[in-house]
Amino acid sequence: MVNSAESNALVRLAVIGCGARSDLARQAAASGLGEIVALIDPDPVAIQRGRARFGEELPAFASAAEMLADDILIDAAFVLTPDHTHAEIAIELLAAGLAVFLEKPLATTTSDADAVLQAAITAEAKLYVGHNMRHMAVVRTMRDIIARGEIGEVKAVWCRHFVGNGGDYYFKDWHAERASSNGLLLQKGAHDIDIIHWLAGGYTKRVVGMGGDTLYGALTDRRDNSDRTMSDWFSLDNWPPTEQRELNPVIDVEDLSMVLMRLDNGVYASYEQCHYTPDYWRNYTVIGTKGRLENFGDTDGGVVRVWNERRIYRPEGDLEFPINGDEFGHDDADLRTVTEFLRFVIDDTPTETSPIAGRNAVATAVAATDSLRNSSVPREIPSLAEETIAYFDGAGSPSTEAHTSMDGW
């Protein structure tokens, strides 16, 4: 294998996992920095899907090991497989010296997440975790407001996540099974926990979780959907949620969950997630010593409002900032995320995402899920070794001091 990233050539990329999320890899070509040169998936139907998406003549392999044993030239890989396979595949690729874009969550257990970090350190390889929400306009707008001091020192962060598409997105395939996802506080919540950490400027040290399977587990219309992907069954007409059909044969994850967090810098936070709301968006509230902010909508057309004068009630806020730059949901953020990864591969450009932050999102979600399933007993988050943190050089740390403005996007 040679490193085309050392020249002006495009970064040669393998796509590992040709399911619904593999569409992310289209952004490699859109960035102008990379090209897809190989597909890896054990399912021949998925390989056909990948070839239709990326090129009919692309070489295909059943496993990462099979690709690594070939003489094909690869610089980096997108790991877009089901969550429980992330750690094993990433460790194998990192050991071979490839740069790895690992879709979030980094792993489904804290120990596996730590093992992935160690694999990158041992091989001195590049690891990037795909927390694309750090590049969403709504998040960057909120972070800009905090960095300017509009609300003072952050003391609390609250996030309500209305997962209106939850029945179609997470209860008709492997996401609904603990064995594959651990739980949706991890699979879905890792995004928001990472953003809570980023906005708050710290990492969770103690959590309490509560929730349960309150709706989907009682529905009896089931089907093995392994012959399809989410785009085949998704429809906004699947409503109300009690009328959902063809759910996964096994459902043992929660559809309603709540988490309380205490961070290492004294900030307190909460996260709530429901998978059967009629609407689909996230609502953040950040409270500081001089005011608070809150977003209304999380894509183009939404706004972030700030209250920083004392009053009884003013729904329009004292300041209002438009959300610009996410016209197509998180597609825009996906392009920024993939572009950031490829620039990191090419010339070590610093990243806004962070393997350390990705690990701490996993550790928090795993501990919260364990608390939720065990009488809401509080759980402590295990710390990382200082040398592990030092290796990744603070990339994408939650500190609001290392802040990049959206200006020029």
C-alpha positions in Angstrom: 0.0 0.0 0.0 1.2 3.5 -0.8 0.0 6.8 0.5 -1.4 8.8 -2.3 -2.2 11.5 0.3 1.6 12.4 0.1 1.1 13.7 -3.4 -1.6 15.8 -5.1 -3.5 12.7 -5.9 -6.9 11.9 -4.5 -7.1 9.9 -1.3 -8.0 6.3 -2.2 -10.9 5.2 0.0 -12.6 1.9 0.8 -16.2 1.8 1.8 -16.8 -0.8 4.5 -20.5 -1.4 4.9 -22.8 -0.7 1.9 -26.0 -0.1 3.9 -28.1 3.1 4.2 -25.4 5.1 5.8 -22.9 4.4 3.0 -24.4 7.3 1.2 -22.1 9.4 3.4 -19.1 8.2 1.3 -20.5 10.2 -1.7 -19.1 13.2 0.0 -15.6 12.1 -0.7 -16.0 12.9 -4.4 -18.0 16.0 -3.6 -15.1 17.3 -1.5 -12.8 17.1 -4.4 -10.2 15.3 -2.2 -11.0 11.6 -2.4 -12.2 8.7 -4.5 -13.9 5.4 -3.7 -11.7 2.5 -5.0 -13.1 -0.5 -3.2 -16.3 -1.9 -1.5 -16.5 -4.3 1.4 -19.6 -6.0 2.5 -20.4 -9.7 3.2 -23.8 -9.4 1.5 -23.7 -9.6 -2.3 -26.9 -7.6 -2.5 -25.3 -4.8 -0.6 -22.3 -4.9 -2.9 -24.6 -4.5 -5.9 -26.1 -1.5 -4.1 -22.7 -0.1 -3.5 -21.6 -0.5 -7.1 -24.8 1.2 -8.3 -23.9 4.1 -5.9 -20.1 4.4 -6.4 -19.2 2.6 -9.6 -20.1 -0.7 -11.4 -16.5 -1.7 -11.9 -15.3 -1.3 -8.3 -13.5 -4.3 -6.8 -15.5 -5.8 -3.9 -14.5 -7.9 -0.9 -16.4 -9.8 1.7 -14.3 -8.5 4.6 -11.7 -6.0 5.6 -9.2 -8.9 6.0 -9.8 -10.0 2.5 -9.2 -6.5 1.2 -6.0 -6.1 3.2 -4.7 -9.4 1.8 -5.1 -8.0 -1.7 -2.6 -5.8 -3.4 -5.2 -3.0 -4.0 -3.8 0.4 -3.1 -5.8 2.0 -0.2 -5.0 5.1 1.9 -8.1 5.2 4.2 -11.5 3.6 4.9 -15.0 4.6 5.8 -16.3 2.2 8.4 -20.1 2.4 8.0 -21.1 -1.0 9.4 -23.5 -1.9 12.2 -22.4 -0.5 15.5 -21.3 -3.7 17.2 -18.8 -4.4 14.4 -17.1 -1.0 14.6 -14.3 -1.8 17.1 -13.2 -5.1 15.5 -13.0 -3.6 12.0 -11.4 -0.3 13.0 -8.7 -2.1 15.0 -7.9 -4.3 12.1 -7.6 -1.3 9.7 -5.6 0.8 12.1 -3.1 -2.0 12.7 -2.6 -2.1 9.0 -1.7 1.6 9.0 -4.8 2.9 7.3 -6.5 6.1 8.2 -10.0 5.3 9.5 -13.2 7.3 9.4 -15.3 5.5 12.0 -19.0 6.3 12.0 -20.4 7.2 15.4 -20.7 5.6 17.9 -17.1 4.7 18.1 -18.1 1.3 19.7 -20.9 -0.2 21.7 -18.9 -0.7 24.9 -16.5 1.6 26.7 -13.8 -1.1 26.8 -14.1 -1.5 23.0 -13.9 2.2 22.5 -10.7 2.3 24.6 -9.3 -0.6 22.5 -9.8 1.4 19.3 -8.0 4.4 20.7 -5.1 2.1 21.8 -5.0 0.6 18.3 -4.5 4.0 16.8 -1.8 4.8 19.3 0.1 1.5 18.8 0.0 1.8 15.0 0.5 5.6 15.0 -2.5 5.7 12.7 -5.1 8.4 12.0 -8.5 7.9 13.6 -11.5 10.1 13.0 -14.9 9.6 14.5 -17.9 10.8 12.4 -19.6 13.1 14.8 -21.1 15.2 12.0 -23.3 17.3 14.3 -20.2 19.4 15.3 -20.5 20.7 11.8 -24.3 21.4 11.8 -25.1 25.1 11.5 -27.5 25.0 14.5 -24.7 23.7 16.8 -22.1 26.1 15.4 -24.5 29.0 15.9 -25.0 28.1 19.5 -21.3 27.6 20.0 -20.5 31.0 18.5 -23.0 32.7 20.9 -21.4 30.9 23.9 -17.9 31.8 22.8 -18.8 35.5 22.4 -20.0 35.5 26.0 -23.6 36.4 25.2 -24.9 34.2 28.0 -21.9 34.2 30.3 -20.4 31.1 31.8 -22.3 27.9 31.0 -23.9 26.2 34.0 -26.6 23.9 32.4 -27.4 22.3 29.1 -30.7 20.6 28.4 -31.6 18.7 25.2 -34.9 17.3 24.2 -34.7 15.0 21.2 -38.0 14.4 19.3 -37.2 11.4 17.1 -40.3 11.4 15.0 -38.9 9.0 12.5 -37.8 6.6 15.2 -40.2 3.7 14.3 -38.8 3.6 10.7 -35.2 4.4 11.5 -34.5 2.3 14.5 -37.2 -0.4 15.1 -37.2 -2.3 11.8 -33.6 -3.6 11.7 -30.6 -4.3 13.9 -30.9 -1.0 15.7 -33.7 -2.5 17.7 -31.4 -5.2 19.3 -29.2 -4.7 22.2 -26.8 -7.2 20.8 -26.1 -4.9 17.8 -26.6 -1.4 19.2 -26.5 -1.7 23.0 -29.3 0.8 23.1 -30.6 4.0 21.4 -29.2 6.2 24.2 -25.9 5.2 22.6 -26.7 4.8 18.9 -28.8 7.9 18.7 -27.9 9.8 21.8 -24.1 9.7 21.3 -24.6 12.6 18.9 -26.3 14.8 21.4 -24.1 13.8 24.4 -21.1 14.8 22.3 -22.7 18.2 21.6 -23.7 18.7 25.2 -20.0 18.1 26.2 -18.9 20.5 23.4 -21.2 23.3 24.4 -20.6 22.8 28.1 -16.8 22.7 27.9 -16.5 19.4 29.9 -17.1 15.7 30.0 -19.6 13.7 32.0 -18.4 12.1 35.2 -21.6 10.8 36.7 -25.0 9.8 35.2 -28.4 8.6 36.1 -30.7 7.1 33.4 -34.4 6.3 33.3 -36.7 5.0 30.6 -38.1 1.9 28.9 -39.8 0.2 26.0 -43.1 2.1 26.2 -44.7 1.5 22.8 -42.9 -0.5 20.0 -42.3 -3.7 22.0 -46.1 -4.2 22.3 -46.6 -4.1 18.6 -46.9 -7.6 17.1 -46.5 -7.1 13.3 -42.9 -8.2 12.7 -40.7 -9.0 9.7 -37.1 -9.9 9.1 -36.0 -6.9 7.0 -32.5 -8.0 6.4 -33.3 -8.1 2.6 -34.0 -4.4 2.6 -32.7 -1.1 3.9 -34.4 1.8 5.6 -35.1 3.7 2.4 -37.3 0.7 1.3 -39.8 1.0 4.1 -39.6 4.6 5.3 -42.7 6.7 4.9 -44.2 9.7 6.7 -47.6 7.9 6.2 -46.5 5.3 8.8 -48.6 7.1 11.5 -49.7 6.9 14.2 -46.8 4.9 15.8 -49.2 2.3 17.2 -50.0 1.4 13.5 -46.4 0.7 12.6 -46.0 -2.6 10.7 -43.1 -5.0 9.9 -41.0 -4.2 12.9 -37.8 -6.1 13.7 -38.4 -9.6 15.1 -36.4 -8.6 18.2 -37.0 -5.4 20.1 -35.2 -5.1 23.4 -34.1 -1.4 23.4 -35.8 1.5 24.9 -38.0 3.9 22.9 -38.2 6.5 25.7 -35.2 7.5 27.8 -33.9 10.3 30.0 -30.5 11.0 31.4 -29.1 13.4 34.1 -25.4 14.2 33.9 -22.9 15.9 36.1 -19.8 17.1 34.1 -16.2 17.4 35.3 -16.3 21.2 35.3 -19.4 21.5 37.4 -22.0 21.9 34.6 -25.2 19.9 34.9 -27.0 18.5 31.8 -30.0 16.5 30.8 -30.9 14.6 27.7 -34.4 13.3 26.8 -35.2 11.1 23.8 -38.5 9.8 22.4 -38.9 7.7 19.3 -42.6 8.3 18.5 -43.2 12.0 18.5 -45.0 13.5 15.4 -42.1 15.9 14.8 -38.4 15.2 14.3 -35.9 17.8 15.6 -33.7 18.6 18.6 -34.3 21.4 21.1 -31.3 22.7 23.1 -31.4 25.1 26.0 -28.1 26.4 27.4 -28.2 28.4 30.6 -25.3 30.7 31.6 -24.5 33.2 34.3 -25.8 36.1 32.1 -28.6 34.6 30.1 -29.8 31.6 28.1 -30.1 30.4 24.5 -32.6 28.1 22.9 -33.0 26.8 19.3 -36.3 26.6 17.5 -35.8 24.3 14.6 -32.4 22.7 13.8 -32.0 23.3 10.1 -32.3 26.1 7.6 -35.2 28.5 8.5 -34.9 27.9 12.2 -33.5 30.4 14.7 -31.5 30.5 18.0 -32.9 33.0 20.5 -31.0 34.5 23.4 -32.5 36.0 26.6 -30.1 38.1 28.4 -32.3 40.8 30.1 -34.4 40.1 33.2 -38.2 40.0 32.4 -41.2 37.9 33.1 -41.9 36.6 29.6 -40.7 37.4 26.1 -41.2 34.6 23.6 -39.2 36.3 20.8 -36.1 36.6 23.1 -33.8 39.6 23.3 -31.6 38.5 20.4 -32.3 36.2 17.5 -29.8 34.4 15.1 -30.9 32.6 12.0 -29.8 29.0 11.3 -28.2 29.0 7.9 -26.3 26.2 6.2 -28.2 23.0 6.7 -30.8 23.2 4.0 -30.8 19.4 3.5 -30.8 18.1 7.1 -27.3 17.0 7.9 -26.1 16.5 4.3 -24.2 19.8 4.5 -22.7 18.7 7.8 -21.7 15.4 6.2 -19.8 17.2 3.5 -17.9 19.3 6.0 -17.2 16.2 8.1 -15.8 14.1 5.3 -13.8 17.1 4.0 -12.3 17.6 7.4 -11.4 13.9 7.6 -9.7 14.0 4.2 -7.7 17.2 5.0 -6.7 15.5 8.2 -5.4 12.5 6.2 -3.7 14.6 3.6 -1.8 17.2 5.8 -2.8 16.7 9.5 -5.2 19.7 9.4 -6.6 20.0 13.0 -10.1 18.6 13.4 -13.2 19.9 15.3 -14.1 16.3 16.0 -12.2 14.2 18.5 -11.6 10.5 19.2 -11.4 11.4 22.9 -14.7 13.2 22.7 -16.2 10.2 20.8 -15.0 7.8 23.4 -16.5 10.0 26.2 -19.8 10.1 24.4 -19.8 6.3 24.3 -18.8 6.0 27.9 -21.5 8.3 29.0 -24.2 6.7 26.9 -23.2 3.2 28.0 -23.2 4.1 31.7 -26.5 5.9 31.3 -28.0 2.8 29.6 -26.7 0.6 32.4 -28.2 2.9 35.0 -31.5 2.9 33.1 -31.7 -0.9 33.1 -30.6 -1.3 36.7 -33.1 0.7 38.9 -31.6 4.1 37.9 -28.5 3.6 40.1 -26.0 6.4 39.4 -22.9 5.4 37.4 -19.5 6.9 37.3 -17.7 7.4 33.9 -14.2 5.7 33.8 -11.4 8.0 33.1 -8.8 7.7 30.3 -5.1 7.5 30.9 -3.3 10.8 30.5 -1.0 9.3 27.8 -4.0 8.3 25.8 -5.4 11.8 25.9 -2.0 13.3 25.1 -1.6 11.2 22.0 -4.7 12.8 20.4 -3.3 16.2 21.3 -6.6 17.6 22.4 -8.1 17.6 18.9 -11.8 18.6 19.1 -11.7 19.0 22.9 -14.9 20.5 24.4 -13.1 23.7 25.4 -14.9 26.7 23.9 -11.6 28.5 23.8 -10.4 26.6 20.7 -13.3 27.9 18.7 -13.8 28.2 15.0 -16.4 30.7 13.7 -18.8 29.8 10.9 -17.7 32.9 9.1 -16.6 32.0 5.6 -18.6 28.8 5.3 
